[in-house]
Amino acid sequence: MVLLLALVFSLPAWARSYHISKFNSNIHVQEDGSARIEEQITFVFSGEYHGIYRDIPVDYPGPSGSNYTLFIKLGAVTNEGGDKLKVEKRRAAVFFI
């Protein structure tokens, strides 16, 4: 019984969720074929979080077994007040079958 009460009262500490309440994307294709993309993503968090992961695929299979890679230059990442946020970039290996 004590264990059950402990679990019931500790549920809020475990309860974490989030959802995206707003997602806007503006894509500007330049004459040279490059693109400038601006995203505005609004998250609603419930519980304690210390950031998000934003995966952007850059490697794609091409015709006849070839591959192509997107080259990304990351601009500013800010909060709703315009303050810069900490960003960590990582590249993971992806294999196509």
N, C-alpha and C positions, 0 to 999 in steps of 0.2 A: 504494500500500500504506500509506503514512504517513497519507493522508487517511482510509482505511478504519479504521485503528487509532484515529485521533483521533475519528471518529464513534462507534465502539464504546465508547470510554472516556468520551465525553461524554454518552451516552444517559441516564444517571441524572440529569444536570442538566436534561434536557428532560422527563424522566418526571415528570409531575404528574397527580395524579388525586385525586378525592374521592368519597365517597358519604355518604348519610344513613343512619346506623345506627339512628336513633330519631326518630320524629315523632309527637308527641302534640298534640292540639288540643282545648281545652275551650271550648265555645261556650255562652254564657248569654244567652238572649233575654229582654230586659226587657219590662215591661208596656207601655212606650211604643213598642215596636217596634224599639228600638235593640238592639244586641248587643255583648256584651263577649267578646272572643276572646283566649284565652291559648294560645300555642304554645310547645312545647319541642322544639327541633330539635337533634339531636346529629350533628355532622359528623365524619368520619374523613378526615384529609388525608394525602396522600403527596406530598412535595415542598414547596416554599415557596409559601405563599399569604399574602395580606395582607387577607383579608376575603372576603365573599360578596355576591352581589346577590340580593335578595329582591324579586321583582316581585309587586305586589298590584294587580290590575286594578280600576279604580274607575269607569270609564265603560262603559255597556252600552246596546245598542239597545233601545228600548221599542216598544210597539205603534204602528202607524200612522205610522211614521217618526220617532217621538219618541225621545229619549235620556234616560237617568237616570244620576245620579252618586252614588256612595257617598261619604259624608263620614267620613274616618278621623282619629281622634285617637291618635297613637302614644304608648304608655306607655313603660315602661322596657325597654331591651334590655340583658341582662346575660349574663355567662358563667356557667359552672357553679358558681363561687364567689360569685355575686351581685354581682360588680363590674360597674359600668356600662361598656358598650362604645360606641365612637364610631359614630354613625349619620349618614349623609348621605341626605337625602330629595331626590327629584327627580321631577318630573311630566313625562311624555313625552306628546306628542300622539298620539292614536289615532284612526284614521279607519275608519268602518264603511261597507261597501259593500252 
